[in-house]
Amino acid sequence: LVDMARTIMILFGPPGAGKGTHGPKIVESRNIPQLSTGDMLRAAVAAGTDVGKKAKAIMDSGGLVTDEIVIGIIKDEIAKPECKNGFILDGFPRTLAQANALDEMLAARGEKVNCVIALEVPDSVLEERICGRWIHKTSGRSYHVKFAPPKSLPAGAKPSASNMKDDVTGEALMQRSDDTAEALKKRLSSYHAETVPILKHYEPAGIVTRCNANQAMDKVWGEIEGALSKISSGAWSWKSVAFMTLQAGFVYAVCSKRFNLKLV
């Protein structure tokens, strides 16, 4: 009868580490949604929720949405039926203040983060992965000059707009403006500065797993599965605690009436 703890996970990974590959696999294996703060914010604004209205007012005035509002949006989202088994937070928290606010919000519900996975890849490897990416803008199909080149790229040729064509349509491929070495260096510097303190914040709880994402995908997934298998179900939700309290009270009431028991 105990309402076991949900899977409450935070997924970290720099650009190119494989979150887009392994995130959906976690979603499928645990039957939980992957929540993006950006998507939730847009949905809340579109739905006209109380928190969404506050967020819209701030954005319309050119301001930045506060941590309090983001936490409010997450609070609303995780109360939905689709999150009954748990959820994955992607892109949040980004600061220690946000991590503490998240912990406080969950604690009020009798819950806590019980899994943090960080996909780790050397920056030099990420540069090769990211800077070799080309995409077909219309379809979103992705190619890589080394790992998944289009048929139009001759062996040994230097990639260019003239020889990087989509396999399906033959249309020219493009590189994202932030898929350059210079832009990536800034993105990685920001990522490491944000992520390291948060990992240290959760490490004392024994819930952080640093996965070597610089290996074959099946081996990366094996490490992720190992982390998932360690998720504790020891944290009862407030519903469980309330139920057991009522149950204990009922048992005492029956026994005290029948056997004339009194509290001492």
HUDA-V860037 format. One record per helix or strand of 2 or more residues. SS is the DSSP state (H for helix, E for strand). FROM is the first residue (numbers start at 0). TO is the last residue. If there is no record, write none. Layout:
ss;from;to
SS;FROM;TO
SS;FROM;TO
//
This chain:
ss;from;to
E;6;12
H;18;29
E;32;35
H;36;46
H;49;59
H;66;76
H;80;82
E;85;89
H;95;106
E;114;119
H;122;130
E;132;134
E;141;143
H;180;202
E;207;211
H;216;228
H;237;258
//
